[in-house]
């Protein structure tokens, strides 16, 4: 599975990091990014053991800042 970030949609609500802390983080402005990656990266393959958490985050994101690809 691949996840896409739509960073302009992010309102920094914190759900994605709460639900999938091994995948998501926030930059200095509070906008979602992938954990331990450059902030400009908007696509990342998700490890199988993290897919369930990432899918939960995608489904609960109030602004559709996270997409499954």
Contact map, one row per residue, 1 for C-alpha under 8 A:
111000000000000000000000000000000000000000001111001000000000000000011
111100000000000000000000000000000000000000111100000000000000000000011
111110000000000000000000000000000000000000111100000000000000000001111
011111000000000000000000000000000000000001110000000000000000000001111
001111100000000000000000000000011000000001100000000000000000000011100
000111111100000000000000000000000000000001000000000000000000000111100
000011111100000000000000000000111000000001000000000000000000000010000
000001111100000000000000000000000000000000000000000000000000000010000
000001111110000000000000000000000000000000000000000000000000001110000
000001111111100000000000000000110000000000000000000000000000001110000
000000001111100000000000000000100000000000000000000000000000001000000
000000000111110000000000010001110000000000000000000000000000000000000
000000000111111000000000000000000000000000000000000000000000000000000
000000000001111111000000000000000000000000000000000000000000000000000
000000000000111111100000000000000000000000000000000000001001100000000
000000000000011111111001000000000000000000000000000001001100100000000
000000000000011111111111100000000000000000000000000000000000000000000
000000000000011111111000000000000000000000000000000000000000000000000
000000000000001111111000000000000000000000000000000011011000000000000
000000000000000111111111000000000000000000000000010011001000000000000
000000000000000111111111100000000000000000000000000000000000000000000
000000000000000010011111000000000010000000000000010000000000000000000
000000000000000010011111100000000110000000000100010001000000000000000
000000000000000110011111110000011110000000000000000000000000000000000
000000000000000010001011111000011110000000000000000000000000000000000
000000000001000000000001111111111110000000000000000000000000000000000
000000000000000000000000111111111000001000000000000000000000000000000
000000000000000000000000011111100000000000000000000000000000000000000
000000000000000000000000011111100000000000000000000000000000000000000
000000000001000000000000011111110000000000000000000000000000000000000
000000100111000000000000011111111000000000000000000000000000000000000
000010100101000000000001111001111100000000000000000000000000000000000
000010100000000000000001111000111110101111000000000000000000000000000
000000000000000000000011110000011111111011010000000000000000000000000
000000000000000000000111110000001111100000000000000000000000000000000
000000000000000000000000000000000111110000000000000000000000000000000
000000000000000000000000000000001111111010000000000000000000000000000
000000000000000000000000000000000101111110000000000000000000000000000
000000000000000000000000001000001100111111000000000000000000000000000
000000000000000000000000000000001000011111000000000000000000000000000
000000000000000000000000000000001100111111110000000000000000000000000
000111100000000000000000000000001100001111110000000000000000000000000
011110000000000000000000000000000000000011111000000000000000000000000
011100000000000000000000000000000100000011111100000000000000000000000
111000000000000000000000000000000000000000111110000000000000000000000
111000000000000000000010000000000000000000011111011001000000000000000
100000000000000000000000000000000000000000001111111000000000000000000
100000000000000000000000000000000000000000000111111000000000000000000
000000000000000000000000000000000000000000000011111100000000000000000
000000000000000000010110000000000000000000000111111111000000000000000
100000000000000000000000000000000000000000000111111111100000000000000
000000000000000000000000000000000000000000000000111111110000000000000
000000000000000000110000000000000000000000000000011111111000000000000
000000000000000100110010000000000000000000000100011111111100000000000
000000000000000000000000000000000000000000000000001111111110000000010
000000000000000000100000000000000000000000000000000111111111000000000
000000000000001100110000000000000000000000000000000011111111100001000
000000000000000100000000000000000000000000000000000001111111100111110
000000000000000000000000000000000000000000000000000000111111100000000
000000000000001000000000000000000000000000000000000000011111110000000
000000000000001100000000000000000000000000000000000000001111111111000
000000000000000000000000000000000000000000000000000000000001111110000
000000001110000000000000000000000000000000000000000000000000111110000
000001001100000000000000000000000000000000000000000000000100111111100
000011111100000000000000000000000000000000000000000000000100111111100
001111000000000000000000000000000000000000000000000000001100100111110
001111000000000000000000000000000000000000000000000000000100000111111
111100000000000000000000000000000000000000000000000000100100000001111
111100000000000000000000000000000000000000000000000000000000000000111
